[in-house]
Amino acid sequence: MVRNLFELIAVSHDYPVGYIIPYVLENMPWSNKIRVNPVAQTVRLPEDDEEATLALSETLNRARVLKRFDVLEGWRDELYPVTGRKSNITVERAGSALLGIVTYGVHMTAYTNGTNGIMIWVPRRSSTKSTYPSMLDNTVAGGITAGEEPFESLVREATEEASLPEEIVRKGAKPCGTVSYFHIRDSRAGGETGLLQPEMQFVYDLELPEDTVLKPSDDEVQEFYLWNIEEVQKALAEEKFKPNCALVLLDFFVRHGILTVENEPEYTDIVVNLHRKLPFPSKPRPRD
């Protein structure tokens, strides 16, 4: 148990799958199927995964109707997995940070490598987005919904956000591991601050021909820039990137020999912290 935090327990395997802050615990209209123990600082879900899913849905829908949390104003009607070693529990995406569960995403860096060296395609998020409006992002990025394979999520997001044809992504996108971290949400994320958001991103690279031009294909991206490494580094230093996207770019720099032990005094700390071990079981989708 972490001091001042409440453990979200999946009873069927009796270990925490999320951390809940006191403010959320006190203001959440919990379903009577969920057992809250203030002394043990635990929130226990029903043993059956289907019942647990229904209890969480009931709880969050009631909180939404009662307008208990601003973060639920961004309701997505998308289900995220509540991951455990045997779990098939799902929850509304907008409520994931209230429960402090691990969420998963795909992030891809599309780049060219020609006469001007490496040039990275950088999108600017729409000014109307509820989270991190107008900030810089990775070329393609999005959340993995329950039951979705990471690569299929990437193909979908690439088409929706960057007008990248499916065949180009399937043929050229290279899996490059993961980046993991424990994020504490601030005002830029929208909704309540201080919510806990452990995340794992599946990372991909895609090298494109120099004559490729990326264009937004939905209302989530305002525009694309093709920047050299110095321009990207400057924007990173000025904190213009969405926080988790900055981490993915640092990982890209490490893997491509741009950030090295010779030119960065904090190199080893950066590399270690890009792959933080999360305190909960980590897998992106339910097992059969």
Sequence and secondary structure as in RCSB ss.txt:
>XXXX:A:sequence
MVRNLFELIAVSHDYPVGYIIPYVLENMPWSNKIRVNPVAQTVRLPEDDEEATLALSETLNRARVLKRFDVLEGW
RDELYPVTGRKSNITVERAGSALLGIVTYGVHMTAYTNGTNGIMIWVPRRSSTKSTYPSMLDNTVAGGITAGEEP
FESLVREATEEASLPEEIVRKGAKPCGTVSYFHIRDSRAGGETGLLQPEMQFVYDLELPEDTVLKPSDDEVQEFY
LWNIEEVQKALAEEKFKPNCALVLLDFFVRHGILTVENEPEYTDIVVNLHRKLPFPSKPRPRD
>XXXX:A:secstr
  TT EEEEETTTTEEEEEE HHHHHH    TTSEEETTTTEEEE SSHHHHHHHHHHHHHHHHHTT  GGGGG 
   EEEE  SS  EEEEGGGHHHHTB EEEEEEEEEEEETTEEEEEEEEE TT SSSTT B  SEEEE  TT  H
HHHHHHHHHHHH   HHHHHHH EEEEEEEEEEE  GGGSS SS EEEEEEEEEEEE  TT      STTEEEEE
EEEHHHHHHHHHTT B HHHHHHHHHHHHHTTSS TTT TTHHHHHHHTB   SS   SS   
